[in-house]
Amino acid sequence: MTFSNPAPEQICALLHTVKTVAVVGLSSNNQRPSFRVAQALQSFGYRIFPVRPMQEEVLGEKAYADLESLPEVPDIVDVFRAPEHVPAIVESCIKLGIKNLWLQDGVVNEEAALRAQQAGITVVMDRCMFRDYTQLCGD
């Protein structure tokens, strides 16, 4: 079985449904893609949960060491980590009952994405959440 992303209209519907985004690997460096994407998502009205050990706050939001430390279950997890870290993130999502997982551009781990799908998680892989919001949803 090979992984395939949802259709563009399904991605747009997902982006209109979710309200809270846990951004795994969110950097406080405003030159990093994770920072710029999360900042844009905030401007679209999403609530951001930075997930990054050793950070106290990013983009005005309290940062958390891992998904298990979040104060609530986010609607979606947006991953800015190397592909080898994705299997552990998927296991956390399954354990916590997180329903949606987004793997940013270049974050490709087909085996982990299939594991997440088999657990009932909607997965978008190797795409940019910000770019898809602006290009597919036309907002």
N, C-alpha and C positions, 0 to 999 in steps of 0.2 A: 504494500500500500504506500502511495506517495502522498505527500502533503500538498494541499492547494488552499490558497486564500479564499475567503468569501468573495462573492461577486461585489463589484463596486457599489451597487445600490444597498447591499447588505452592510457593507462597511459604513456607508453614510448613515444608515438607520442605527447602527451601533453607536456611532459618534454622537447622534442626537439623543440616544437613550441614556448613556452614562453621564454621571455628574461628578464623581470623585475618581481621581487618578493617583495611584501610588506610582511614583517615578523612581524606579530602582536604578541606582547609579547616578542620581542627579548631582551634578557638580555645582559648587558655589562660584566657579569661574565663569564669568559672563561671556567668555569667548568659546566655551564648549557647546556643542550641539544640544546636549541635555538641558543646559540652562536656557538656551534660546527657545527650544521647543516647549519646555515647561512654562516659561514666561508667556509665550503666545497662548498656550492652553488656558492659563489663568485669564488672559485678556478675553478669551472666548466664553468665560464664565465657569470653567471647570474648577473644582477645589482640588488642590495639589497636596499630596503627602510625600515629601521628600524621603527617600529610603537610601541612606548612605551612612555607614558607620563613621564615627569621628567628626560628624557635622552636628552642630546644634540647631542651626536654622538655615534655610535656603529660601529665597524669594518671599521672605516674611512668614514662612510656615515652619513650625517645629519639625526637625528632622528625626527620623527613627532609624535604628540600627538594622532592622530587618522587617519583613512583612508581619511576622508574629508580634511585633511590638506596636503595631498601629492601633489607634484607639477605636477603630471601626473597620469593617470589611469594605475595601474600596470596590467601586463598580468595575474597575479595570486596572490592570498592572501594566505599566509601560516600561519596557526594559532597555536600558542603555548599558549593558554589560557584555563582556566577551561571550561568545557562544558556549564555551565550556561551563559557564555558570548557569546556563538555562535549565538543565535538569533539576538542580536543587530548587530553583525558583518555581518550576512547575510543581514539584512535590509540596512546596509551601502553599501554592495556590490551591491544590487539591485538598490539603489538610484544612485550610481555612475556609473552603467553600467559595473561593473567588471564581466568578463565572466567565471573566473575559481577560485575555492576555494579548498584549501587543508587543512584538519584538521589532525594534527599530531597524532602520536601514543597516545592513551588514550583520545583524544578529540573526544567524541562521543555524538552527539545530533541528533538523527534520525529525529525528527520533524523539526529542523532547516535545516538539510541537504535536506529533501524532499521539504521544502519551497523554498530553493535555486534552486533545480532542476526544480521545477514547474515554476520558474522565468527564466529558460533557462540557468542557471549557471551549468557548469560542476563541479561536486563535487567528491573529493576523501576524504574518512574519515577513521580515525584510521590507518593511514599508515605513514611511514617516507619518506619525499621527497628525502632526501639524499640516504637512503637505496634503494628506488625504482630506483633512477637514476643509482646507481652502479650495482644493481642486475638485473633489467629488461632491461636496455638499453645497457649494456655491453660495456660502453665507458671507 
